[in-house]
């Protein structure tokens, strides 16, 4: 067994197979720590680096295996091979004074000595903090004075994923990373949207972000509105009417298009740049849903004194006004027409069919059930964010106090970060609402990509927390469809995605495969680790074996945004600025800290407050 007295040299090359190098450690190395210029370095750590000098160039490799299993295949049957072996994966090279480069231009030879990588070498590998394109997100594990640098251009433009089991610091890592990206000194014009389905981040970023909720809890938070008229026709139909037949879809689209054309005609100053004959039913133009509803209600439910008269209400120009009266309407005891109204929304009253000479409408559409459902939604305050959006409600001729440009400005322009707290959205429509939100932003930046506030001039990063809930492999929701489009095409238009999940194996593989960078915290599930292993290049998948033993907040970062796969400790924000995702304390020696240790004086008001918060849809109930 070879010996050596140089503390920087730990072994010699004994076998080379492609980029895998088998190294025999020196027998004189009696400790796992070697001291060089007063600094101590651990020897033989899986995931650590070594270097093999080749004249003016150093070859660098990552330790992927150590011990008896690292003995080369050709030597395993030999007696006394020992267990002082390690397998090194060559990953790059660098000359003294020159930056590290991925890939190798030459291979080591048998008996070449293998050296410990010092902090000076690590700085050369991971880079120095200079320029705006590289930012520090933490420190290298085992070398706390070396920053973990990430290329912001590649992190944002090439999409990324943050994965980790629950309780590993995933949400806090997201908060720490966002803190870096919205730093006013470095990135005063950054643009980030955070989709928060559990309401964890509102408190974290309230002072630096626009926080949108369906029911704002204070004057700082803003109303989350998704105007129905900004939806595409199929989105609008699905949200407002539910399932309708193809036979009913076409006449309904004609009515919506005519209403949008009416808006342009009645508001010529606002829409002077539009030709009403060139718009489509998908063009985001305001129109009155109440007017549409009353018109359809007349068609579906009206009764008439002569047969076959329901068709007359298909005339859009005059009779589209649901407040007009005709002899076909029913009358009350005083023979006064009861035609209904738009404001407030009042349904017209009709004579019952059982009376003599009273006929049902002969309308061509069959959507009575859907109209009843729409009526219920119009009366349900949970749907006001879409059907009665504050500040964006059109009048009978489509005029609104604020147009969609004001909505886009407050979403993506006022502050560098916007938090969409969708925890109050009814669960049955949550996936579709997220999809509509993302689609509106995608379409606006797609068409405006070359303008001053377009995606190419000011890219948009969309952070999707708990993404496995709505981006599953078997999920065909609108959210999945638009995110698949964003990860495939968004880079060209300045729209990027950050996928955050505790179960990467449940996310659509098409979406995850497009993420150029992965930040993996502790993962205990083998299926989830397998997903991460597929993203690791350079045959370094053995690094994934470390995922189950990472500390909270420690991660393995791989992909295009880093020079080398790195094991890093992410810098967390201050405790007061962390997401509301901490585990509750069940038991504690500290008085008043353990939820099950405390002796409580339970009052009836305590549970009354729970009911109040539930009914008001407010997490932070004001007493």
Helices and strands as residue ranges (DSSP letters): E 9-17, E 20-25, E 33-36, E 39-42, E 49-54, E 57-66, G 68-70, G 73-75, E 85-95, E 101-102, E 113-116, H 119-126, E 134-140, E 143-151, H 152-157, E 160-163, H 170-181, E 192-196, H 202-205, E 210-213, E 222-223, G 228-230, H 233-240, H 246-266, G 276-278, H 289-301, E 303-304, G 310-314, E 359-360, H 368-379, G 381-383, H 384-387, H 404-412, E 417-421, G 427-429, H 430-447, E 460-464, G 467-469, H 478-489, G 490-493, E 495-501, G 504-506, H 509-513, E 517-520, H 526-533, G 541-549, E 554-559, E 566-570, G 575-577, H 604-616
